[in-house]
């Protein structure tokens, strides 16, 4: 029973986390630039752990009963995603500004970590997936089983973000070419804009 709940949590949590989204896209870009990668991974994992834990503890029901709060997060998230999509599109159109050397044009730590927090928390889908969906399914696993379910989902988050952040170095040869950065930024812009649009409609 306990092992089944743990594996269920790991499987469902993994399937939700692996889906392409703004958080994954931003982490991948920072990992390729080798800028504050461990800090970004830590933020992603901690945010997931806190949100999954909150969902299992019952916060999911509170969010469902507070549509105004969810609406506020939705509009704030759409605005942020739209703005970042515009930045990515502008970078894709300006290949001369792209830097492939990890030490060149390094970003400010505070800016990067603030953006990582925003991508992790300013997206209503995150709350619907981790807090509401995982929280409600965890509640079906029994008093003990629900925390094992949560543990499995948390482990899936840790494994995925660690692999994404640390595994990106193996793509470094591909992204030594400015054209590859242009393609990545163009894809990131499309992901951000499509997510922003989905929040508004």
Secondary structure as GFF3:
##gff-version 3
##sequence-region A 1 201
A	DSSP	alpha_helix	2	18	.	.	.	ID=ss1
A	DSSP	alpha_helix	22	33	.	.	.	ID=ss2
A	DSSP	alpha_helix	37	57	.	.	.	ID=ss3
A	DSSP	alpha_helix	59	64	.	.	.	ID=ss4
A	DSSP	alpha_helix	67	93	.	.	.	ID=ss5
A	DSSP	three_ten_helix	95	97	.	.	.	ID=ss6
A	DSSP	alpha_helix	109	121	.	.	.	ID=ss7
A	DSSP	alpha_helix	124	126	.	.	.	ID=ss8
A	DSSP	pi_helix	127	133	.	.	.	ID=ss9
A	DSSP	alpha_helix	134	138	.	.	.	ID=ss10
A	DSSP	three_ten_helix	139	141	.	.	.	ID=ss11
A	DSSP	alpha_helix	142	167	.	.	.	ID=ss12
A	DSSP	three_ten_helix	168	171	.	.	.	ID=ss13
A	DSSP	three_ten_helix	174	176	.	.	.	ID=ss14
A	DSSP	alpha_helix	178	200	.	.	.	ID=ss15
###
